[in-house]
Amino acid sequence: MNLESSNGNLYNNADSFAMAFDTAWKDCSLEKDKNITIEERIQITFERIKDHPFLLDNPIESKNIALFRIKLLGLS
């Protein structure tokens, strides 16, 4: 996934991370395997956006944001 082409500029903030996460999560959801856990899907999604500056600098906060967005938006 080319983050810059899909999301414009990448910024080291939670909003930019959330947009990148949502896009990568939806891509991951399209190839959803019924046997994969939420945790595994998060790891796959993070791998797709591994170069995002917020994820690199704030891995714990990124995980918290991912879990919040999954719950908030009903992405599971």
C-alpha positions in Angstrom: 0.0 0.0 0.0 1.4 3.4 -1.0 0.3 5.6 1.9 1.3 8.9 0.3 -0.7 8.3 -2.9 -3.8 7.1 -1.0 -3.8 9.6 1.8 -1.9 12.6 0.5 0.8 13.8 2.9 1.6 11.8 6.0 1.8 13.7 9.3 3.1 12.5 12.6 -0.3 12.9 14.4 -3.2 10.8 15.4 -5.6 12.1 12.7 -3.2 11.2 9.9 -2.6 7.8 11.5 -6.4 7.2 11.9 -7.0 7.9 8.2 -4.2 5.6 7.1 -5.3 2.9 9.6 -8.9 3.0 8.4 -7.9 2.6 4.7 -5.5 -0.3 5.5 -8.1 -1.9 7.8 -10.7 -1.8 5.0 -8.2 -3.4 2.6 -7.5 -6.1 5.1 -11.2 -6.6 5.7 -11.7 -7.3 2.0 -9.6 -10.4 2.3 -11.1 -11.3 5.7 -10.3 -14.8 6.9 -12.9 -16.0 9.4 -10.3 -17.6 11.5 -8.2 -14.5 12.1 -8.5 -12.6 15.3 -8.8 -8.9 15.8 -5.3 -8.8 17.1 -4.0 -10.5 14.1 -5.9 -8.2 11.8 -4.4 -5.2 13.6 -0.9 -6.6 13.1 -1.6 -7.2 9.4 -2.9 -3.6 9.1 0.0 -2.2 11.0 2.4 -4.0 8.6 0.7 -2.3 5.7 1.2 1.1 7.2 4.5 0.3 8.9 6.2 3.5 7.6 3.6 5.9 9.0 5.5 8.4 11.2 2.9 8.3 14.0 3.0 4.5 14.2 6.8 4.5 14.3 7.0 7.1 17.0 4.0 6.1 19.1 3.4 2.3 18.8 1.4 2.0 22.0 -0.8 5.0 21.3 -1.3 3.7 17.8 -2.6 0.4 19.1 -5.0 2.3 21.5 -6.3 4.4 18.6 -6.7 1.3 16.4 -8.7 -0.5 19.1 -10.8 2.7 19.7 -11.6 3.1 16.0 -12.5 -0.6 15.6 -15.0 -0.3 18.5 -16.2 3.2 17.6 -16.8 2.5 13.9 -17.8 -1.1 14.3 -15.0 -2.3 12.1 -14.7 -5.8 13.5 
